[in-house]
Amino acid sequence: LPVAVLRLSPDGVLLAANEAARTLTGHPDAALVGEPLWHRLVHPEDRWKLTQALRVARAGDRAATTFRLHPAEGPARVVEAHLFPD
């Protein structure tokens, strides 16, 4: 299965995405890079999950979470995210 890889800043701003991530979200890099990941992609009721996982990763630990992702087209889907400090 293709694995989407997103590189985020410590505060969740999207810095880069691989081809699988672009396919999953339905957005080209230019539409998402430079803005917080959850502004367009993460369901509003699930944003706290990503925020909490980012806090853990900023502290230097790995984190995992699931949330509903809204692609550019089609229904929302549940994704599992693994965050690794860089």
C-alpha positions, 0 to 999 in steps of 0.5 A: 500500500502507498504510504503518505508522508508529510513533513510538518513544522513543530506547530503543524504547518505542512512543509512537504508531501510525497506523491502518495499524500497528494493522491490521498488528499487530492490536493497538490503541494501548492494548495497545502504547503505553508498552512496548518494541516488541519485547516482543510484536511482534518475534520473539525471534531478531530483536530484536538487529536492531531494537536495532542499528537503534535505536542507529544512529538514536539516533546521528542516522543513518537505519537500515533493518532487516528482522525477523519481526513477530508480529501479534495473530492469524495467522502471523508476517510479515517486515517492513522497518523504516526508522528516522529520528531525530527 
